Amino acid sequence: MPELQLTVNGGLHELDAPVGTSLAHVLREQLGFTGTKIACNEGHCGACTVQVDGTPILSCITRADAVQCGFCTPGQVVSAAALVAASASPTVEEIRHHMAGNICRCGTYPRIEEAILHWRD
């Protein structure tokens, strides 16, 4: 069974990707979507930008098969827990302000915000 399912441009794709594979590499090398460019491969230039659920992300530093690298996760969780303890239903602006001290190299901020917005679901 493939470990990864992606919907790209309305089409469902099932594939296997080694841990740590970037979304950009999956799109280009495994699915053949060569419109996604890899230039700096460090998330600085924006050439690899794609939309995920309507949100622009840097696909060269977005992992295709995990919750990113996990390095910042403990700090993100502690900060998010403190935020929802103080405000059970924070706004996006409150989340961004409160979480601003937590840096995520992988750029998963939209997913972190979504998790905090829907933590009770």
N, C-alpha and C positions, 0 to 999 in steps of 0.2 A: 504494500500500500504506500503510495506517495506520501511523504511527510509534509508537503506544502501544497496548498491550493491558493492560486491567485486569480482574481478576475481582472483582466487587462482589456481595456477598450470594449467591455461587454462580454468578452469570451473567458470561459473558465479554463484554467491550465493547472494540471496536477504534475508535480515534479519532485524530485529529491534534490536537496541542496546541502552541501556540507556545512557544519556549524561555522559561523563567521562569514558566510558568503553574503556579499552586499546585494541589495536589491538591483543596483545598476548592472552588476555582472549577470544576475539571473535574467533580467530583461534582455540584455544584449546577447549573451553567450548561450543561454539555454532556450530562450523563447524567440530570439531573432529580431527583437525590437531595437534596431540599431539607431533609431532616432534619439534615444537616450545616449548622451555623450558622457564620456569619462575624461576629464581634463586633469584637474589637480589631484583627484582621488583622496582629498582630505576635507571636503566640505567647505572650501573657501570660495570657489569661483561661481558656483551655481549652474554650471553647464549640464549637470546631471539632474536638474530639478524635474520632478514628476508630481502628479497630484495623487494623493491617497485620501479617498473619501472627501474630495474637494479641497484638501489642504496641500499647498505646495511643500514638498520635502526634498531634501538632498539625498538622492538615492545611492550615492557612492559611500555614504557613511551610515545608511540605514540597513540594518541586517535583515535578510529575507526570512530567516528561520529561527528567530529567538526574540526575547524581549531585550534586544540590543545586548550590550556587553555586560550590563549589570553592575558596573563599578559604582554608579551613583545611586543605585536603588535603595540601600539602607538610609541614606540621608534624605532621599525623596520621600520615603515612607514615614520617617520620623517627622519631617516637616508637614507632610499632608495630614498625619494624625493630629498634630497640634492644631492645624488650621481647622479641621472639621470638629475638633473638641470645642474650639472657640466659636465657630460658626457652622452649624450643621448643614446649611445650604449656601455656601459661598458663591458669589458671582464669579464670572470669568476674570474680571478685573481684580477682585480680591485674591483669587488663586494666583494670578500672574505676579501680583505684588508680593504675596507671602512666599511664593516659591522662587523668587528671583535670586536668592542666594545659593540655590542648588544648580550647579552647572552640569549639563548632560552633553557630553561630546557627541553622542549619537543623534542628538536632535529630536528626541521623542517627546518634546514638550506638548504637542497637541494630544498625544495619547495620555500623558500624565494629567493634563487638564481634564480630559474626558473621564478618566478614572475617578478623579476627585469630584467632578460634577455628578457622577452616577454611583458613588460609593455605596449608597443604600440599596441599589437595585439588585 
